[in-house]
Amino acid sequence: MINNFMTADIKEIKNFYGEAFQILNPKREVPEIEVEFYPYIGINNTIRVRSGKIFVRLAELCQTAPLEVQKALAFILIAKLLRKKVPPSASQIYRFYIKSQEIQFRAKENKRAKGRKVITTSRGEIYDLEEIFARINSIYFKNSIQKPTLTWSVRKTFRILGHHDSTHETIVISKSLDDKRVPLYVVEFIVFHEMLHVYHPTLQRDGRHYNHTPQFRRDEKKFAHYETAESWIEQNAKSFKVKSKKAKVKS
């Protein structure tokens, strides 16, 4: 449990930003600073300057953060605003806080309550994700994985071909793969990879997240067409994007 004894009010927090500005940029007068908590879904914090005034928006999830965390965050945001080096101690304090189990749990629950996952369909023009999932689940997982929501992405993406959202229990596969030029084993491999994220949940250790553990990588190589699929993706990802753009222009 995080110790929230001695949390800061807005006035104290504003003073932290003024102090950080004065230390990081002693030659300039500290401008007027406005700080407010904002109902971001995640742990987002923003800082900007408008008409010579600094505006800071902090995630509501950080509202009960201890004094030392608020001060650390102030130095982080002011340093980024001034394009200065972030003090290592500030980064360490803030990172330890937001990576704690309690804050991660609250962030996940907040995302679940306020977030909205865009779902299209599992049945594409070429490939059916439901059929692929069932086949992969039977062959590699002995049907041990409970089926999450399966959907093609709204837009074609080429850098991220798939992702697993544990909060909304959803696997999203890039619409760019629903194409007759893409071999079935490539789509199966991407689905298999995301299913491994369900099978091997993210590990938290020392405030850090580990998604692709050694066991994950070992199991990933058990896919029958692992090397062929990896090779196809590496060789075709960039050219496939170019071809798609050309096709779009012609149509």
Contacts in CASP RR format, 6 or more apart in sequence:
PFRMAT RR
TARGET T0000
AUTHOR 0000-0000-0000
METHOD contacts of the structure
MODEL  1
MINNFMTADIKEIKNFYGEAFQILNPKREVPEIEVEFYPYIGINNTIRVR
SGKIFVRLAELCQTAPLEVQKALAFILIAKLLRKKVPPSASQIYRFYIKS
QEIQFRAKENKRAKGRKVITTSRGEIYDLEEIFARINSIYFKNSIQKPTL
TWSVRKTFRILGHHDSTHETIVISKSLDDKRVPLYVVEFIVFHEMLHVYH
PTLQRDGRHYNHTPQFRRDEKKFAHYETAESWIEQNAKSFKVKSKKAKVK
S
1 102 0 8 1.000
2 66 0 8 1.000
2 97 0 8 1.000
2 100 0 8 1.000
2 102 0 8 1.000
2 103 0 8 1.000
3 66 0 8 1.000
4 64 0 8 1.000
4 65 0 8 1.000
4 66 0 8 1.000
5 66 0 8 1.000
6 66 0 8 1.000
6 67 0 8 1.000
7 63 0 8 1.000
7 64 0 8 1.000
7 65 0 8 1.000
7 66 0 8 1.000
7 67 0 8 1.000
7 70 0 8 1.000
8 16 0 8 1.000
8 65 0 8 1.000
8 66 0 8 1.000
8 67 0 8 1.000
8 70 0 8 1.000
10 35 0 8 1.000
10 36 0 8 1.000
12 67 0 8 1.000
12 70 0 8 1.000
13 35 0 8 1.000
13 58 0 8 1.000
13 70 0 8 1.000
13 74 0 8 1.000
14 33 0 8 1.000
14 34 0 8 1.000
14 35 0 8 1.000
16 70 0 8 1.000
16 71 0 8 1.000
16 74 0 8 1.000
16 75 0 8 1.000
17 33 0 8 1.000
17 35 0 8 1.000
17 54 0 8 1.000
17 56 0 8 1.000
17 74 0 8 1.000
17 77 0 8 1.000
17 78 0 8 1.000
18 30 0 8 1.000
18 33 0 8 1.000
18 74 0 8 1.000
18 78 0 8 1.000
19 71 0 8 1.000
19 74 0 8 1.000
20 71 0 8 1.000
20 74 0 8 1.000
20 75 0 8 1.000
20 77 0 8 1.000
20 78 0 8 1.000
20 79 0 8 1.000
21 28 0 8 1.000
21 30 0 8 1.000
21 31 0 8 1.000
21 33 0 8 1.000
21 54 0 8 1.000
21 78 0 8 1.000
21 82 0 8 1.000
22 30 0 8 1.000
23 75 0 8 1.000
24 75 0 8 1.000
24 78 0 8 1.000
24 79 0 8 1.000
24 82 0 8 1.000
24 84 0 8 1.000
25 82 0 8 1.000
25 84 0 8 1.000
31 49 0 8 1.000
31 52 0 8 1.000
31 53 0 8 1.000
31 54 0 8 1.000
32 52 0 8 1.000
32 53 0 8 1.000
32 54 0 8 1.000
33 53 0 8 1.000
33 54 0 8 1.000
33 56 0 8 1.000
34 53 0 8 1.000
34 54 0 8 1.000
34 55 0 8 1.000
34 56 0 8 1.000
35 56 0 8 1.000
35 58 0 8 1.000
36 56 0 8 1.000
36 57 0 8 1.000
36 58 0 8 1.000
37 57 0 8 1.000
37 58 0 8 1.000
37 59 0 8 1.000
37 60 0 8 1.000
37 62 0 8 1.000
37 63 0 8 1.000
38 57 0 8 1.000
38 58 0 8 1.000
38 59 0 8 1.000
38 60 0 8 1.000
39 60 0 8 1.000
39 114 0 8 1.000
40 57 0 8 1.000
40 59 0 8 1.000
40 60 0 8 1.000
40 61 0 8 1.000
41 110 0 8 1.000
41 111 0 8 1.000
41 114 0 8 1.000
41 115 0 8 1.000
42 59 0 8 1.000
42 61 0 8 1.000
42 107 0 8 1.000
42 110 0 8 1.000
42 111 0 8 1.000
43 59 0 8 1.000
43 61 0 8 1.000
43 62 0 8 1.000
43 98 0 8 1.000
43 103 0 8 1.000
43 107 0 8 1.000
44 59 0 8 1.000
45 56 0 8 1.000
45 57 0 8 1.000
45 58 0 8 1.000
45 59 0 8 1.000
45 62 0 8 1.000
45 73 0 8 1.000
45 77 0 8 1.000
46 56 0 8 1.000
46 57 0 8 1.000
47 54 0 8 1.000
47 55 0 8 1.000
47 56 0 8 1.000
47 57 0 8 1.000
47 77 0 8 1.000
47 78 0 8 1.000
47 80 0 8 1.000
47 81 0 8 1.000
48 54 0 8 1.000
48 55 0 8 1.000
48 81 0 8 1.000
49 55 0 8 1.000
49 81 0 8 1.000
54 81 0 8 1.000
56 77 0 8 1.000
58 73 0 8 1.000
61 103 0 8 1.000
61 106 0 8 1.000
61 107 0 8 1.000
61 110 0 8 1.000
62 69 0 8 1.000
62 70 0 8 1.000
62 73 0 8 1.000
65 73 0 8 1.000
65 97 0 8 1.000
66 97 0 8 1.000
68 93 0 8 1.000
69 93 0 8 1.000
69 94 0 8 1.000
69 97 0 8 1.000
71 90 0 8 1.000
72 89 0 8 1.000
72 90 0 8 1.000
72 91 0 8 1.000
72 93 0 8 1.000
72 94 0 8 1.000
72 97 0 8 1.000
73 90 0 8 1.000
73 94 0 8 1.000
75 86 0 8 1.000
75 87 0 8 1.000
75 90 0 8 1.000
76 86 0 8 1.000
76 90 0 8 1.000
76 91 0 8 1.000
76 94 0 8 1.000
78 84 0 8 1.000
79 85 0 8 1.000
79 86 0 8 1.000
79 87 0 8 1.000
79 90 0 8 1.000
80 86 0 8 1.000
95 207 0 8 1.000
96 207 0 8 1.000
97 103 0 8 1.000
98 104 0 8 1.000
98 107 0 8 1.000
99 204 0 8 1.000
99 207 0 8 1.000
99 208 0 8 1.000
99 209 0 8 1.000
100 207 0 8 1.000
101 204 0 8 1.000
104 204 0 8 1.000
108 166 0 8 1.000
108 167 0 8 1.000
111 167 0 8 1.000
112 167 0 8 1.000
112 168 0 8 1.000
115 168 0 8 1.000
117 149 0 8 1.000
117 165 0 8 1.000
117 168 0 8 1.000
117 170 0 8 1.000
118 154 0 8 1.000
119 149 0 8 1.000
119 151 0 8 1.000
119 170 0 8 1.000
120 151 0 8 1.000
120 152 0 8 1.000
120 153 0 8 1.000
120 154 0 8 1.000
120 175 0 8 1.000
121 151 0 8 1.000
121 152 0 8 1.000
122 128 0 8 1.000
122 129 0 8 1.000
122 130 0 8 1.000
122 150 0 8 1.000
122 151 0 8 1.000
122 152 0 8 1.000
123 129 0 8 1.000
123 130 0 8 1.000
124 152 0 8 1.000
124 178 0 8 1.000
125 178 0 8 1.000
126 178 0 8 1.000
126 179 0 8 1.000
126 180 0 8 1.000
126 182 0 8 1.000
127 177 0 8 1.000
127 178 0 8 1.000
127 184 0 8 1.000
127 187 0 8 1.000
129 150 0 8 1.000
129 151 0 8 1.000
129 152 0 8 1.000
129 171 0 8 1.000
129 173 0 8 1.000
129 191 0 8 1.000
130 150 0 8 1.000
132 187 0 8 1.000
132 188 0 8 1.000
132 191 0 8 1.000
133 147 0 8 1.000
133 150 0 8 1.000
133 171 0 8 1.000
133 191 0 8 1.000
133 195 0 8 1.000
134 147 0 8 1.000
135 188 0 8 1.000
136 188 0 8 1.000
136 191 0 8 1.000
136 192 0 8 1.000
136 195 0 8 1.000
137 143 0 8 1.000
137 144 0 8 1.000
137 145 0 8 1.000
137 147 0 8 1.000
137 195 0 8 1.000
140 192 0 8 1.000
140 195 0 8 1.000
140 222 0 8 1.000
140 223 0 8 1.000
141 195 0 8 1.000
141 199 0 8 1.000
144 199 0 8 1.000
145 195 0 8 1.000
145 198 0 8 1.000
145 199 0 8 1.000
148 164 0 8 1.000
148 169 0 8 1.000
148 170 0 8 1.000
148 171 0 8 1.000
148 198 0 8 1.000
149 168 0 8 1.000
149 169 0 8 1.000
149 170 0 8 1.000
149 171 0 8 1.000
150 170 0 8 1.000
150 171 0 8 1.000
150 173 0 8 1.000
151 170 0 8 1.000
151 171 0 8 1.000
151 172 0 8 1.000
151 173 0 8 1.000
152 172 0 8 1.000
152 173 0 8 1.000
152 174 0 8 1.000
152 175 0 8 1.000
152 178 0 8 1.000
153 162 0 8 1.000
153 172 0 8 1.000
153 173 0 8 1.000
153 174 0 8 1.000
153 175 0 8 1.000
154 175 0 8 1.000
155 175 0 8 1.000
156 174 0 8 1.000
156 175 0 8 1.000
156 176 0 8 1.000
156 244 0 8 1.000
157 174 0 8 1.000
157 175 0 8 1.000
157 176 0 8 1.000
158 174 0 8 1.000
158 176 0 8 1.000
158 237 0 8 1.000
158 238 0 8 1.000
158 240 0 8 1.000
158 241 0 8 1.000
160 174 0 8 1.000
161 173 0 8 1.000
161 174 0 8 1.000
161 176 0 8 1.000
161 177 0 8 1.000
161 190 0 8 1.000
161 233 0 8 1.000
162 171 0 8 1.000
162 172 0 8 1.000
162 173 0 8 1.000
162 174 0 8 1.000
162 190 0 8 1.000
162 193 0 8 1.000
162 194 0 8 1.000
163 171 0 8 1.000
163 172 0 8 1.000
163 194 0 8 1.000
164 170 0 8 1.000
164 171 0 8 1.000
164 172 0 8 1.000
164 194 0 8 1.000
164 195 0 8 1.000
164 197 0 8 1.000
164 198 0 8 1.000
165 171 0 8 1.000
165 172 0 8 1.000
166 197 0 8 1.000
166 198 0 8 1.000
166 201 0 8 1.000
166 202 0 8 1.000
171 191 0 8 1.000
171 194 0 8 1.000
171 195 0 8 1.000
171 198 0 8 1.000
173 187 0 8 1.000
173 190 0 8 1.000
173 191 0 8 1.000
173 194 0 8 1.000
174 190 0 8 1.000
176 182 0 8 1.000
176 240 0 8 1.000
176 241 0 8 1.000
176 244 0 8 1.000
177 186 0 8 1.000
177 187 0 8 1.000
177 190 0 8 1.000
178 187 0 8 1.000
181 240 0 8 1.000
181 243 0 8 1.000
182 240 0 8 1.000
183 229 0 8 1.000
183 232 0 8 1.000
185 224 0 8 1.000
185 225 0 8 1.000
185 228 0 8 1.000
185 229 0 8 1.000
186 229 0 8 1.000
186 232 0 8 1.000
186 233 0 8 1.000
188 223 0 8 1.000
188 225 0 8 1.000
188 229 0 8 1.000
189 223 0 8 1.000
189 225 0 8 1.000
189 226 0 8 1.000
189 229 0 8 1.000
189 230 0 8 1.000
192 220 0 8 1.000
192 223 0 8 1.000
193 220 0 8 1.000
196 216 0 8 1.000
196 219 0 8 1.000
196 220 0 8 1.000
197 211 0 8 1.000
197 216 0 8 1.000
199 219 0 8 1.000
200 213 0 8 1.000
200 215 0 8 1.000
200 216 0 8 1.000
200 219 0 8 1.000
202 209 0 8 1.000
202 210 0 8 1.000
202 211 0 8 1.000
203 209 0 8 1.000
203 210 0 8 1.000
203 213 0 8 1.000
204 210 0 8 1.000
220 226 0 8 1.000
223 229 0 8 1.000
END
